């Protein structure tokens, strides 16, 4: 491989997501990382350097890299039938098996599965299902969807509008009308002085109810939320949050969409985050861990309550007029079945619970005395360390200092990929669910060194607050 030539071709032709376009194309941001291989929790670049992938790609490579049986399942399906569509009741054996499996394993009372390729397109479908459902019920005004500040649900038009972070909206004409946002359930930053977690959760539920009443319950169709906030900061819900939120939704006939794109298939220590937190969803969005990113696939798992309305309305409206060329793609569903075989056989949710508890404790111990760490939080195998200028007063760093990004770079320089989260000075972790306690020790050790390096640099700078 001619690394220089590949890098030049890439700069000249690829529009990279979440990249400063001018600096990259001009070569001012350095060369791209050409990822060449991976095994277990590690990837290798074209120059032969190895990294621990402490973020499992983008929270998705749950079974780790280099699992031959998944590659073999993809190859078998490709040789047998690489593609056929699922329109007009066409199917494949793998699709029927996967759908039956998902309906049975998912939380709540589920009925059917609709497929796409990404979490973003799945949440677009969820919005259309909410609108379709309420039209069929004769409630044409009940269409608004409430999401949460700092929630992440994708970056297409409607899913990007649901996402509650302004930089996904800026210059993109988002959010579109009909998408609303309520408060983020982050106790560390959001609680009033002296407020307990239960009191904070109750207040967030009251705020949600007040929003529904202001808009008019007859206009609000759904509430979408991640069981655990992901890209918005890897933030588990405070005590009592879901127990307080769900009765409000039931009271006003508002569907609950559980966005399990990150939390599905084991990451929290339960098969689904909804099971971990006692959530009873009407609709479930899954992607990422569904195939461990070995092939693109997403799914909307549709609850009985919603499907019964769709079924009853079919005699009046005819065919369900929604679908993608690649809905239920044979190679994606074959990969998913092979991945879920591994998840179940190796009890990866159990490993996430066991090793995850060790991980959370190790992080807390490593940063309990750090002068720049305000909060260590997480559940299972997802965790975050948030940096502040003064932990005693929660004084934030000046954003220009880019503390989170500096810590992430210091970790990467030591061979660990951990993500600088986009909403604050936060270092995020979400390693493959196959990780061992010994590998956790490696991650925590490198992270501690990286944080210490940046803390020392900040102490020597003229001002760091």
VOGU-3710 file (C-alpha; in Angstrom, 3 decimals, decimal comma):
1> xxxxxxxxxx> 0,000/0,000/0,000  1,246/3,436/-0,976  0,142/5,303/2,161  0,965/8,714/0,743  -1,062/8,063/-2,421  -4,079/6,714/-0,480  -4,008/9,740/1,838  -3,888/12,125/-1,113  -6,776/10,352/-2,854  -8,807/10,508/0,331
11> xxxxxxxxxx> -8,199/14,230/0,910  -9,121/14,965/-2,687  -12,322/12,912/-2,860  -13,904/11,975/0,500  -16,372/14,221/2,326  -15,732/13,018/5,887  -18,388/13,321/8,602  -17,618/15,626/11,531  -14,369/16,851/10,025  -13,205/20,445/9,481
21> xxxxxxxxxx> -13,524/20,259/5,726  -11,126/23,021/4,653  -8,303/22,094/7,017  -8,500/18,419/6,096  -8,679/18,932/2,335  -5,817/21,446/2,500  -3,658/19,017/4,468  -3,541/21,344/7,471  -5,127/18,774/9,810  -2,691/15,987/9,039
31> xxxxxxxxxx> -3,228/12,777/7,120  -6,227/10,481/7,536  -5,807/7,403/9,706  -5,960/4,495/7,273  -7,429/1,651/9,316  -6,225/-1,669/7,952  -7,218/-4,384/10,392  -8,534/-5,288/13,796  -8,717/-8,127/16,303  -10,541/-8,238/19,623
41> xxxxxxxxxx> -10,552/-4,751/21,148  -7,702/-3,459/18,963  -7,400/-1,922/15,506  -4,265/-1,471/13,380  -3,464/1,335/10,955  -1,574/1,189/7,677  1,655/2,237/9,366  1,439/-0,759/11,688  0,448/1,136/14,814  -2,030/-0,605/17,095
51> xxxxxxxxxx> -4,704/1,098/19,179  -7,051/-0,116/21,872  -10,461/0,872/20,581  -12,026/2,155/23,777  -15,122/3,255/21,890  -15,933/0,143/19,821  -15,959/2,195/16,637  -18,961/4,369/17,423  -20,388/2,301/20,313  -21,072/-0,471/17,814
61> xxxxxxxxxx> -18,430/-3,219/17,521  -19,830/-5,052/20,531  -18,413/-8,494/19,684  -14,971/-7,099/18,900  -13,046/-7,102/15,649  -12,085/-10,071/13,493  -14,851/-12,562/14,320  -14,526/-15,066/11,485  -17,939/-16,664/11,968  -19,671/-13,391/11,127
71> xxxxxxxxxx> -17,549/-12,951/8,005  -18,386/-16,527/7,053  -22,121/-15,928/7,560  -21,910/-12,841/5,336  -19,992/-14,798/2,676  -22,446/-17,729/2,757  -25,368/-15,378/2,246  -23,567/-13,459/-0,502  -22,864/-16,680/-2,413  -26,420/-17,925/-1,878
81> xxxxxxxxxx> -28,316/-14,653/-2,508  -26,592/-11,291/-2,173  -29,790/-9,264/-2,554  -33,502/-9,308/-2,997  -36,036/-6,736/-1,824  -38,701/-7,189/0,841  -41,511/-5,286/-0,917  -44,826/-7,079/-1,561  -44,121/-9,791/1,048  -40,824/-11,083/-0,359
91> xxxxxxxxxx> -38,527/-12,469/2,329  -35,514/-14,660/3,043  -34,918/-17,338/5,626  -32,478/-15,187/7,575  -34,921/-12,251/7,627  -37,791/-14,331/8,983  -35,552/-15,871/11,656  -34,111/-12,528/12,753  -37,510/-10,851/12,962  -38,977/-13,666/15,043
101> xxxxxxxxxx> -35,938/-13,500/17,286  -36,143/-9,736/17,821  -39,865/-9,741/18,601  -39,321/-12,452/21,218  -36,208/-10,955/22,843  -37,244/-7,294/22,897  -38,737/-5,679/26,008  -42,423/-4,835/26,127  -45,119/-6,400/23,956  -43,691/-6,327/20,457
111> xxxxxxxxxx> -45,268/-7,471/17,211  -43,382/-6,659/13,985  -39,992/-5,418/12,746  -39,218/-2,909/9,986  -35,628/-2,635/8,694  -33,336/0,134/7,483  -29,587/0,691/7,422  -28,833/3,190/10,202  -30,179/4,509/13,466  -30,919/7,792/11,720
121> xxxxxxxxxx> -33,173/6,240/9,098  -34,814/4,042/11,732  -35,810/7,107/13,733  -37,118/8,755/10,563  -39,310/5,665/10,208  -40,401/5,929/13,839  -41,645/9,472/13,213  -43,626/8,324/10,185  -45,088/5,439/12,201  -46,253/7,881/14,899
131> xxxxxxxxxx> -47,909/10,100/12,293  -49,433/7,129/10,422  -50,711/5,581/13,659  -52,488/8,748/14,744  -53,916/9,408/11,285  -55,394/5,912/11,287  -56,873/6,609/14,723  -58,568/9,745/13,430  -56,257/12,035/15,427  -54,616/14,103/12,665
141> xxxxxxxxxx> -53,340/16,801/15,059  -51,511/14,350/17,367  -48,168/14,520/15,584  -45,612/16,421/17,673  -42,652/14,447/18,981  -40,880/15,407/22,187  -37,192/14,583/22,525  -34,695/15,745/25,162  -31,944/18,301/25,264  -28,645/16,503/24,684
151> xxxxxxxxxx> -30,464/13,431/23,386  -29,033/11,914/20,201  -31,287/10,249/17,630  -29,424/10,692/14,349  -28,554/13,446/11,900  -30,991/13,084/9,017  -33,821/15,619/8,717  -36,318/14,470/11,352  -33,907/12,378/13,423  -31,472/15,296/13,393
161> xxxxxxxxxx> -34,273/17,544/14,608  -34,966/15,107/17,448  -31,298/15,284/18,427  -31,053/17,903/21,157  -27,684/19,490/20,411  -27,545/22,782/18,561  -24,419/22,071/16,528  -26,352/19,351/14,679  -28,877/22,046/13,712  -26,690/25,054/12,925
171> xxxxxxxxxx> -26,669/26,013/9,223  -28,807/22,925/8,446  -32,273/24,509/8,878  -33,039/22,212/11,806  -35,027/21,453/13,831  -38,091/21,167/11,617  -41,464/22,128/13,059  -43,290/19,636/15,238  -40,192/18,477/17,136  -39,941/19,725/20,732
181> xxxxxxxxxx> -37,338/19,310/23,475  -37,593/18,896/27,217  -34,901/18,973/29,910  -31,873/16,701/30,017  -31,860/14,217/32,925  -28,333/15,006/34,090  -28,357/15,367/37,866  -24,779/16,674/38,161  -25,476/19,764/36,059  -29,240/20,077/36,305
191> xxxxxxxxxx> -30,148/19,626/39,973  -31,145/22,567/42,139  -29,192/23,100/45,408  -30,245/20,473/47,953  -32,399/18,584/45,451  -32,204/14,772/45,664  -32,078/12,570/42,573  -35,699/11,514/43,164  -36,777/15,138/43,473  -34,841/16,058/40,336
201> xxxxxxxxxx> -36,486/13,203/38,413  -39,926/14,278/39,631  -39,215/17,837/38,465  -38,164/16,644/35,023  -41,432/14,671/34,808  -43,428/17,763/35,825  -41,623/19,805/33,177  -42,527/17,195/30,573  -46,169/17,286/31,642  -46,200/21,084/31,559
211> xxxxxxxxxx> -44,795/21,025/28,019  -47,482/18,577/26,885  -50,189/20,743/28,440  -48,797/23,946/26,873  -48,723/22,363/23,434  -52,057/20,578/23,932  -52,160/16,818/24,589  -54,215/16,398/21,410  -51,140/17,559/19,432  -48,416/15,424/21,071
221> xxxxxxxxxx> -47,910/11,987/19,556  -44,674/10,590/20,978  -41,724/10,961/23,329  -38,362/9,610/22,154  -35,447/8,961/24,497  -32,371/6,828/24,998  -32,452/4,696/28,160  -28,981/6,146/28,821  -27,893/9,377/27,119  -25,145/8,510/24,657
231> xxxxxxxxxx> -23,512/11,165/22,502  -24,959/13,861/24,759  -22,488/12,833/27,449  -22,921/9,123/28,350  -25,258/9,890/31,238  -27,306/7,228/33,060  -30,725/8,386/34,267  -30,996/9,655/37,848  -32,860/7,610/40,442  -36,575/7,388/39,742
241> xxxxxxxxxx> -36,425/9,083/36,339  -38,147/6,485/34,193  -40,670/5,658/36,927  -41,664/9,344/36,949  -41,687/9,897/33,176  -43,727/6,928/31,995  -47,000/7,697/33,856  -47,041/11,155/32,232  -46,891/9,564/28,783  -49,649/7,094/29,607
251> xxxxxxxxxx> -51,829/9,873/31,048  -51,747/11,866/27,815  -51,758/8,956/25,330  -48,208/9,687/24,143  -46,238/6,846/22,532  -42,838/6,007/24,023  -40,034/5,394/21,524  -37,036/3,785/23,224  -33,925/4,610/21,198  -31,821/1,527/21,954
261> xxxxxxxxxx> -29,324/2,116/19,144  -26,472/2,275/21,683  -27,962/0,447/24,679  -29,420/-2,517/22,792  -27,809/-5,964/22,871  -25,921/-5,788/26,110  -24,054/-2,545/26,632  -25,733/-1,607/29,942  -25,374/-5,112/31,383  -28,902/-6,087/30,331
271> xxxxxxxxxx> -29,876/-7,201/26,835  -31,738/-3,897/26,423  -31,465/-0,669/28,367  -35,247/-0,702/28,704  -34,978/-3,881/30,758  -32,314/-2,301/32,935  -34,525/0,674/33,815  -38,030/-0,790/33,746  -39,046/0,955/30,531  -42,088/-0,353/28,635
281> xxxxxxxxxx> -41,758/1,073/25,115  -44,323/1,192/22,338  -41,624/1,400/19,663  -37,937/0,446/19,853  -35,096/1,626/17,628  -32,032/-0,621/17,237  -28,936/-0,528/15,025  -25,181/-0,537/15,909  -24,948/-3,649/18,108  -27,568/-5,452/16,011
291> xxxxxxxxxx> -24,802/-6,442/13,584  -21,859/-5,248/15,674  -21,305/-2,991/12,624  -20,128/-5,931/10,504  -22,797/-4,856/7,997  -25,234/-1,914/7,982  -28,646/-2,718/9,485  -31,187/-0,965/11,679  -34,640/-1,916/12,862  -37,835/-0,431/14,233
301> xxxxxxxxxx> -39,471/-2,947/16,537  -43,177/-2,178/16,566  -45,296/-2,869/19,628  -48,643/-4,671/19,583  -50,500/-1,475/20,542  -49,236/0,331/17,444  -49,436/-2,613/15,079  -53,068/-3,369/15,940  -53,987/0,099/14,651  -51,925/-0,397/11,481
311> xxxxxxxxxx> -53,547/-3,766/10,913  -57,075/-2,428/11,448  -56,439/0,504/9,099  -55,060/-1,604/6,263  -58,516/-2,447/4,856  -59,153/1,275/4,439  -55,773/2,619/3,261  -54,319/-0,362/1,424  -50,588/-1,068/1,324  -48,148/0,265/3,939
321> xxxxxxxxxx> -46,454/2,858/1,749  -43,014/3,046/3,306  -39,808/1,156/2,600  -36,229/1,307/1,364  -34,477/-0,566/-1,422  -32,298/-2,212/1,204  -34,937/-2,898/3,889  -34,146/-6,336/5,302  -31,026/-6,711/3,149  -30,029/-10,419/3,133
331> xxxxxxxxxx> -26,383/-9,783/3,989  -27,254/-7,449/6,888  -29,737/-9,865/8,438  -27,330/-12,797/8,036  -24,686/-10,770/9,871  -27,189/-9,890/12,594  -28,131/-13,503/13,243  -24,467/-14,512/13,465  -23,737/-11,610/15,830  -26,703/-12,353/18,091
341> xxxxxxxxxx> -25,598/-16,004/18,247  -22,324/-14,753/19,728  -24,028/-12,250/22,056  -26,239/-14,984/23,492  -23,720/-17,844/23,521  -20,990/-15,789/25,194  -23,467/-13,911/27,434  -22,043/-10,535/26,479  -24,678/-8,678/28,521  -23,439/-10,648/31,542
351> xxxxxxxxxx> -19,846/-9,755/30,725  -20,847/-6,104/30,365  -22,452/-6,248/33,808  -19,525/-8,007/35,489  -16,581/-6,307/33,764  -18,587/-3,095/33,597  -18,903/-2,936/37,379  -15,137/-3,413/37,596  -14,666/-0,667/34,971  -16,858/1,860/36,785
361> xxxxxxxxxx> -15,058/1,250/40,088  -11,628/1,450/38,440  -12,475/4,784/36,818  -13,795/6,231/40,066  -10,674/5,115/41,918  -8,351/6,435/39,203  -9,842/9,936/39,155  -11,074/10,480/42,713  -8,115/12,757/43,447  -7,779/14,469/40,071
371> xxxxxxxxxx> -7,813/18,272/40,279  -9,674/18,570/36,965  -12,307/15,779/37,185  -15,801/16,827/38,194  -17,773/13,642/37,605  -17,150/10,002/36,720  -20,347/8,299/35,550  -21,586/5,329/33,598  -23,301/1,969/33,582  -22,130/-1,367/32,233
381> xxxxxxxxxx> -19,565/-0,815/29,506  -20,285/2,829/28,827  -18,654/5,521/30,920  -17,593/9,146/30,920  -15,148/11,354/32,784  -16,117/15,036/32,811  -13,516/17,736/33,377  -14,022/21,016/35,210  -11,675/23,803/36,274  -12,774/23,536/39,902
391> xxxxxxxxxx> -14,504/20,348/41,100  -15,617/22,034/44,329  -17,633/24,725/42,536  -18,231/22,901/39,213  -16,631/25,828/37,415  -16,258/24,898/33,756  -13,127/25,313/31,678  -13,034/27,969/29,004  -14,193/26,140/25,865  -11,203/27,555/23,972
401> xxxxxxxxxx> -8,899/25,364/26,048  -10,453/22,236/24,487  -9,623/20,155/27,539  -11,637/17,112/26,496  -10,038/17,027/23,055  -6,572/17,394/24,569  -7,109/14,475/26,919  -8,438/12,380/24,036  -5,336/13,190/21,963  -3,020/12,404/24,872
411> xxxxxxxxxx> -4,728/9,021/25,214  -4,498/8,363/21,493  -0,793/9,210/21,526  -0,471/6,387/24,064  -2,449/3,940/21,931  -5,973/4,350/23,337  -8,963/5,635/21,385  -11,372/7,330/23,790  -13,855/9,879/22,502  -13,871/13,576/23,259
421> xxxxxxxxxx> -17,639/13,950/23,621  -19,167/16,856/21,714  -21,081/18,522/24,550  -18,570/19,696/27,153  -15,118/18,603/28,288  -15,876/14,909/28,467  -13,891/11,763/27,718  -16,157/8,878/26,746  -15,634/5,109/26,778  -17,670/2,305/25,224
431> xxxxxxxxxx> -15,313/-0,630/24,529  -16,333/-3,923/22,910  -18,439/-6,098/25,212  -15,866/-8,893/24,956  -13,340/-6,895/26,986  -11,578/-8,456/29,987  -10,679/-6,954/33,358  -7,003/-7,001/32,356  -7,831/-4,955/29,262  -9,886/-2,573/31,420
441> xxxxxxxxxx> -6,754/-2,051/33,526  -4,880/-1,059/30,346  -7,571/1,442/29,370  -7,828/3,019/32,813  -4,047/3,192/33,181  -3,603/5,012/29,870  -6,543/7,330/30,576  -5,061/8,262/33,943  -1,730/9,120/32,322  -3,471/11,227/29,681
451> xxxxxxxxxx> -5,516/13,156/32,249  -2,430/13,749/34,400  -0,519/15,087/31,398  -3,234/17,602/30,543  -3,756/18,587/34,192  -0,032/19,341/34,458  -0,105/21,373/31,244  -3,081/23,396/32,461  -1,396/24,118/35,799  1,487/25,733/33,935
461> xxxxx> -0,669/27,857/31,635  -1,398/31,501/32,560  -5,107/30,783/33,136  -7,200/27,671/32,859  -10,613/28,776/34,015
//
